[in-house]
Amino acid sequence: MINKLVVENLKHRPVRTALSILAVGLEVTMMLTLVGVSRGMLQDSVRRARGVGADIWVRPGESSVLSFNTGSIPEKMTAFLEQQPHVELATGNLIAAIGGIDSVTGVDLEQFTELSGGFKYFSGGPFRKPDDLIVDDYYARQKQLKVGTTVRLLNRDWRVCGIVEPGKLARLIIPLQTLQKLTSNVGKLSQIFVKLDDPENLPTVMASLKQTLPGYKIYSIEEFTSLFSASNVPGLQAFTGVVITLSIVVGFLVVFLSMYTAVLERTREIGILKALGASAGYVLNTILRETTVLALIGSALGIGFSYLTRWLIQVLVPASIIQVIVPGWWPIASAIALGGAWLGAAYPGWRAARQDPIEALSYE
């Protein structure tokens, strides 16, 4: 009986019901999109780091996992590392920011190919000239680039010579020596990749390098990729908390307004119910059930919208933002939305439950 009454009440006010569901859906979408983007960006960084094919990463002592001091490692360090026991190859790169979260990476393509197995070209090929540029497929689609297209970077024109499969190192790659000259970092590197003759020798080489190079950060590939987490990104957890809090506030206010208006509009109806013997608990139960239905439908809508936001990101900005679907967060986001909705319905429900039947029946 209560469920039928709830459904009829929601159907009787379709516009307000739809807007309430949409608001809760957007609340859930905000949470799932934010978490999906943060995880997607970190997972993409891990995938590109593993794609390098190195066993050990050597980085400046003052660097963090997602930042670099451009050109702070002497390039001659690669020769020193190659002289160490069990080291098969050492090569580095130079990274320069080009605005926003984008950067360009300079590599010795021959050595990088030996290290990683090389890029898989969708079109074009490797560098032939100092001003050649390799881009990954995501960046090419986002910027609508083709082989032969001219791109302006670092106050210089570059010719796209190859479009490659994403997942190795970086999205924009140019010759190492060219970038070193452009950024006044001749003979300097941002980081060095080390490949061993046998992965079994990793503990021995790691211990030796940490003792020999105390001023540098020495990571195995497993240690390095484990650093790509929300706790190691400055401000990410705080930002996530702020957005989730805002989402709860939005859901609370929308449901509060919707339920408060519904209680006012149904004052006479509630009076009739109480005159027929409905208890305060019965009335409160009805309001909370309506709220639960709105929150659950809105949560399902929000989950569906998260697929839509992922599709939009893949179409519009695949090289700048990566979003993944996070099923593990579906019940969390739904519970948060439901909790906010219940908070929003608490006062209207309490007010409805305490209405005097005589006053309610005389309400105009």
C-alpha positions, 0 to 999 in steps of 0.5 A: 500500500505504501509503495503504491502511494509512493509511486503515485505521488512521484508520478503525480509531479513528473517534472519535479520528480525528473529534476530531483532524479537528474540532480542526484544523477549529476551528483553521482556523475561528478563523483564517479567522473572525478575518481575515474579521471584521477585513476585513469591518469595514474593508470595511463602514467603507469602504462607508459612507464612500463612501456619504456622497458627499463628495469631501473629508473635513475632520477634527480634527488629533488624530483617527485614522481610527477615532476622533473627538474629539466636537465639536472642529470649529466648525460655522461652519467649514462656511460658511467651506468653502462660500466656497472656490472650487469648493466646492458644499456643506459639511456635517458631523456629530457622533458620540457613543459609546453603549457598546462599538463602537456610536455615534450620529450627528447630521446635518442631514438636509436637507443630508446628502440634498443631499450623498449623495442621501439614504437609501433607506427600507425603512419609515418616513421622515425626521425629524419630531420632535427625538426621532426616530431613523433606524436601518439595516436591520442594526441594526433586525434585530439589535435587532428594531426596527420603525417606532414602536419606542421605543429608550433611548439617551443616557439618553433615549427615541427613536422609530424613524421610519425603517429605511434601507438600510445603507451610508451614514454610520452605523447610528444617526442622529438630528437634529444639533441634538438631539445637540449639545444632549444632549452639550453640543456646541452649534455643534460637529462631529466632521467635515465633508464637502465636495462639489465642483462638479467632481471635476477640481478636487480637487487644486487645492481640496485644496492650498488647504485644506491651506494654509489649514487647517494644523491639520486633516487634509484627505483626499480620499475615496480617501485616506481610505478607503485608511486603513481597513487592518489596519495603521492599527487599533491592536493589530489585527495583534498580536491577529491574530498572537496568535490565529493562534499560539494556533491553531497551539498548539492544533493542535500539541497535539491532533495530538501527543496523537493521534499519540502515543497512536496510536503507543503503541496500535500498538506491536506493529503497528509491531514486526510491520512492522519485523520484516517489513522495514519501514524507519524511513523507511517507519514515519515516512512512514506517521505523517506521511501520517496526519497530513497526511490529518487536517490536510487534512480538518480544513482543509476542515472549517474552511473550511466552518465559516467559512461557518457563523460568517458565517451566525451573525454575519449572523443574530445580530449583523449590526449589530455585526460583519461577516464576509466570506469570505477565499478568499485565506487558505484556503491560508494557514490550511491550510498553518499547520494542516498545519505545526502538525500535522506539528510535533505528529507529529514526536516520535511519528513519530520514536519509532515509527521508532526502535522496536526490533522485538523490544521492540515485539513483546513490548509488552503 
